[in-house]
Amino acid sequence: MTTNGNVSFWYAADGLPSPRPALAGDLDVDVAIVGAGYTGLWTAYYLAKADPSLRIAVLEARFAGFGASGRNGGWLANTITGGRAGYVRSHGRALVGDFQRMLNDTVDEVMSVAAAEGIEAHIVKGGELLVARNTAQLTRLEALAAEQATWPEDDAVRLSADETNARVRVAGALGGIHIPHCARIHPARLVQGLAQAVQRLGVVIHENTLVTEIRAGGRGKPATAVTERGTVRAAHVLRATEGFTANLASAHRDWLPMNSSLIVTEPLDAATWSGIGWEGCETLEDFAHAYVYLQRTHDGRIAIGGRGVPYRFGSRTDMDGATQPKTIKTLTGILHSMFPAADGARIEHAWSGVLGVPRDWKAAVNYDPATGLGFAGGYVGTGVTATNLAGSTLADLVLGRDTKATSMPWVNRTVRRWEPEPLRWIGVQAMYAMYHRADRQEAGGRATTSPLALLADKVSGRR
Ligand SMILES: Cc1cc2nc3c(=O)[nH]c(=O)nc-3n(C[C@H](O)[C@H](O)[C@H](O)COP(=O)(O)OP(=O)(O)OC[C@H]3O[C@@H](n4cnc5c(N)ncnc54)[C@H](O)[C@@H]3O)c2cc1C
């Protein structure tokens, strides 16, 4: 019997963390951070490191690591959310090259903080492996390889089918790309370890404390985070609520909450693993439009994720990680088609999480000294690394530091909001119907990218 939900598989072995005390009434601090995922906690970490005298409170609706940070696929990758092309147009090639190098370094920064803080998050830096499994996917792989050739910062290497299979034997692999700047991690162990690290630095995390409203400060007045348990007044109030942001009335249409789901097998036996290979623990992805992402876990399972029901009407978010039976079936089918040798393996756990999607699919780190309000997020499905850089950048902005990080193109961006319902729901359903249909056409032998996928990219604002 497959466990469905319970936040995520990543808590199955270690258990959910013991609750921390909730806010006990009104409070005055220097910095209030709303949300205790990677973004909120990294921000707190770098602020507390930079200025140990700061009084920092993190306000969390459930528990630290309840959101995407405790549920994701565990790819610590160097991706620039939303791609590089748009930023090249707006900010020029040189700055985007710097941004890429900064994200490469951020992978190592997370690894080095984890080591320094004694966080055992099963981190293995085996790079990212992208695999094409039909002719249309191979055409997209070639296009990406050609684009990568103009970005030496990425250090990507084009692999033949044999070279791809030498790393991981994926059925039907026609070729691959390997990017070295990526590590496989255990997401919940990273977020739990980070929460403990910030507490050691004197930051107070108030759990079971839902923020219902964030109000601007200014002209000598502090900013405020209003909760059901009291009001927190602070010189700086920073929102780090990602896929749950739509629940705050003032930000309801800022980021679309998109769902992503994963399943994980039981541990595979040695004979199955020797057929599959994957000794390098690369993170693995295909070139489908409704793509899947995979990791080989520390204890020898395969975790595979992809879009389930992508979006619920009215931006409704979460059911403690439960996903739809249909999604479990779809992901299981893809797993078996990629790794026929694993088709006898039991699916032990399935879960889902919610990520934040801005209208232009690009993340932002914003801070306004006039109001004391800031936020970071909108990473779509690529926040495990980006949250670290976002957190340190937000800390720089709060401290009024002019650094290389604060000059990056994602800082202080304005993005238009999503359409009101029902247009939002109809648009996202149509987009994913088109992606799935395009994938079926391509798997059925279509040699070039389906025009349906190109249309979906246009409708969604992705390109
Ligand atoms: C299934 C899935 C797989 C993913 N896989 C990957 C991957 O492999 N690699 C990758 O780079 N990215 C991945 N992502 C994205 C990545 O996990 C996120 O970008 C990242 O974790 C975002 O961190 P965060 O702290 O901004 O948000 P979250 O971790 O979602 O934290 C937000 C926190 O805010 C709290 N909160 C929300 N509203 C309020 C409120 N009003 N008051 C108080 N607290 C509030 C929530 O309870 C939550 O704890 C994935 C996401 C999902 C859902």
The ligand as an SDF file (V2000), in Angstrom:
LIG
                    3D

 53 58  0  0  0  0  0  0  0  0999 V2000
    7.3470   18.6510   -5.2510 C   0  0  0  0  0  0  0  0  0  0  0  0
    8.4110   19.6880   -5.4480 C   0  0  0  0  0  0  0  0  0  0  0  0
    9.6440   19.3170   -5.9900 C   0  0  0  0  0  0  0  0  0  0  0  0
   10.6380   20.2740   -6.1510 C   0  0  0  0  0  0  0  0  0  0  0  0
   11.8800   19.8830   -6.5650 N   0  0  0  0  0  0  0  0  0  0  0  0
   12.8760   20.7860   -6.6330 C   0  0  0  0  0  0  0  0  0  0  0  0
   14.2030   20.3840   -6.9220 C   0  0  0  0  0  0  0  0  0  0  0  0
   14.5020   19.2020   -7.0370 O   0  0  0  0  0  0  0  0  0  0  0  0
   15.1510   21.3530   -7.0410 N   0  0  0  0  0  0  0  0  0  0  0  0
   14.8600   22.6690   -6.8840 C   0  0  0  0  0  0  0  0  0  0  0  0
   15.7440   23.5070   -7.0210 O   0  0  0  0  0  0  0  0  0  0  0  0
   13.6360   23.0750   -6.5180 N   0  0  0  0  0  0  0  0  0  0  0  0
   12.6500   22.1620   -6.3730 C   0  0  0  0  0  0  0  0  0  0  0  0
   11.4220   22.5560   -5.9660 N   0  0  0  0  0  0  0  0  0  0  0  0
   11.2360   23.9580   -5.5770 C   0  0  0  0  0  0  0  0  0  0  0  0
   11.8570   24.2270   -4.2010 C   0  0  0  0  0  0  0  0  0  0  0  0
   11.5390   23.1900   -3.3140 O   0  0  0  0  0  0  0  0  0  0  0  0
   11.3360   25.5580   -3.6910 C   0  0  0  0  0  0  0  0  0  0  0  0
   11.6550   26.5590   -4.6400 O   0  0  0  0  0  0  0  0  0  0  0  0
   11.9150   25.9820   -2.3520 C   0  0  0  0  0  0  0  0  0  0  0  0
   11.8470   24.9530   -1.4160 O   0  0  0  0  0  0  0  0  0  0  0  0
   11.1880   27.2220   -1.8720 C   0  0  0  0  0  0  0  0  0  0  0  0
   11.5380   27.4840   -0.5410 O   0  0  0  0  0  0  0  0  0  0  0  0
   10.7570   28.6050    0.2340 P   0  0  0  0  0  0  0  0  0  0  0  0
   11.3400   28.6980    1.5820 O   0  0  0  0  0  0  0  0  0  0  0  0
   10.7200   29.8510   -0.5720 O   0  0  0  0  0  0  0  0  0  0  0  0
    9.2590   28.0770    0.2850 O   0  0  0  0  0  0  0  0  0  0  0  0
    8.6120   26.9060    1.1980 P   0  0  0  0  0  0  0  0  0  0  0  0
    9.5750   25.8360    1.4770 O   0  0  0  0  0  0  0  0  0  0  0  0
    7.3260   26.5230    0.5420 O   0  0  0  0  0  0  0  0  0  0  0  0
    8.3460   27.6240    2.5840 O   0  0  0  0  0  0  0  0  0  0  0  0
    7.3220   28.5540    2.7600 C   0  0  0  0  0  0  0  0  0  0  0  0
    6.9200   28.4560    4.2240 C   0  0  0  0  0  0  0  0  0  0  0  0
    6.0790   29.5480    4.5290 O   0  0  0  0  0  0  0  0  0  0  0  0
    5.0590   29.1020    5.4080 C   0  0  0  0  0  0  0  0  0  0  0  0
    3.9470   30.0380    5.2340 N   0  0  0  0  0  0  0  0  0  0  0  0
    3.2380   30.2450    4.1250 C   0  0  0  0  0  0  0  0  0  0  0  0
    2.3050   31.2110    4.3230 N   0  0  0  0  0  0  0  0  0  0  0  0
    2.4570   31.6140    5.6010 C   0  0  0  0  0  0  0  0  0  0  0  0
    1.7890   32.5760    6.4050 C   0  0  0  0  0  0  0  0  0  0  0  0
    0.8090   33.3120    5.9170 N   0  0  0  0  0  0  0  0  0  0  0  0
    2.1930   32.7320    7.6870 N   0  0  0  0  0  0  0  0  0  0  0  0
    3.2230   32.0080    8.1840 C   0  0  0  0  0  0  0  0  0  0  0  0
    3.8850   31.0720    7.4650 N   0  0  0  0  0  0  0  0  0  0  0  0
    3.5120   30.8800    6.1890 C   0  0  0  0  0  0  0  0  0  0  0  0
    4.7480   27.6960    4.8910 C   0  0  0  0  0  0  0  0  0  0  0  0
    4.0940   26.9110    5.8580 O   0  0  0  0  0  0  0  0  0  0  0  0
    6.1280   27.1900    4.5360 C   0  0  0  0  0  0  0  0  0  0  0  0
    6.7490   26.5090    5.5910 O   0  0  0  0  0  0  0  0  0  0  0  0
   10.3960   21.6290   -5.8040 C   0  0  0  0  0  0  0  0  0  0  0  0
    9.1620   21.9920   -5.2620 C   0  0  0  0  0  0  0  0  0  0  0  0
    8.1770   21.0340   -5.0770 C   0  0  0  0  0  0  0  0  0  0  0  0
    6.8640   21.4380   -4.4830 C   0  0  0  0  0  0  0  0  0  0  0  0
  1  2  1  0
  2  3  1  0
  2 52  2  0
  3  4  2  0
  4  5  1  0
  4 50  1  0
  5  6  2  0
  6  7  1  0
  6 13  1  0
  7  8  2  0
  7  9  1  0
  9 10  1  0
 10 11  2  0
 10 12  1  0
 12 13  2  0
 13 14  1  0
 14 15  1  0
 14 50  1  0
 15 16  1  0
 16 17  1  0
 16 18  1  0
 18 19  1  0
 18 20  1  0
 20 21  1  0
 20 22  1  0
 22 23  1  0
 23 24  1  0
 24 25  2  0
 24 26  1  0
 24 27  1  0
 27 28  1  0
 28 29  2  0
 28 30  1  0
 28 31  1  0
 31 32  1  0
 32 33  1  0
 33 34  1  0
 33 48  1  0
 34 35  1  0
 35 36  1  0
 35 46  1  0
 36 37  1  0
 36 45  1  0
 37 38  2  0
 38 39  1  0
 39 40  1  0
 39 45  2  0
 40 41  1  0
 40 42  2  0
 42 43  1  0
 43 44  2  0
 44 45  1  0
 46 47  1  0
 46 48  1  0
 48 49  1  0
 50 51  2  0
 51 52  1  0
 52 53  1  0
M  END
$$$$
